[in-house]
């Protein structure tokens, strides 16, 4: 049994996926579970359902879209939400949440999709990622470094992280500016836990269309990033592909890291 199990999962609507999420927690007993695309308000977040399983939670939501959460065996404290980057709509979207729990600082993030290269939301995506990098640096300078970040980054770090690079030519998620923005975040000192094992592509997302999951046409866009001291404790990292199957799955699968 690992000394700590952490996971990140874009659930694509917590209301639609709550029974699956609760069952997954019962079976895998994570210490920390980071959720994205909860698509619910703070008032509608199922705090009591997690509490019944012995978990505390923090949530940053806006209702119909986005939403991020931290579910932990320990009470999240010193909670900080949001980045000062308004979307082109003028709204401040619920995409960022960090807190102290289980003796470390953790964050759940949902990076904007970007829509298409050159679109105003593509520029928003790059500015949002730059703002997250600045938050990392500010926390480090303030003596509260983020030791673990998990979430849906909507960026494939390399061509091997998509099923067919040619299918994505000129598209978002694989453009050089997006990859540069991700590299800048990693340059703060964080390590991509799944990326340390180059033997498997470790896809975490499969589009709902045209049997993409059944055909193995996926992307690696969900990450667990850890500070070096935490990354050194990595025992194994894996994608729970079974959660992408079955009835009414999310289009993402949980990414799990086990630390000694």
Buried (B, 14 or more C-beta within 10 A) or exposed (E): EBEBBBBBBBBBBBEEBBEBBBEBBEEBEBBBBBBBBBBBBBEBBBBEBBEEEEBBBBBBBBBEBBBBBBBBBBEBEEBBBBBEBEBEEEEBBBBBBBBBBBEBBBBBBBBBBBBEBEBEBBBBBBBBBBBBBEBBEEBBEEEBBBBBBBBBBBBBBEEEBBBEEEEBEEEBBBBEBBBEBBEBBBEBBBBBBBBEEEEEBBBBBBEEEEEBBEEEBBBBBBBBBBBEEBBEBBEEBBBBBEBBEEEEBBBBBBBBBBBE
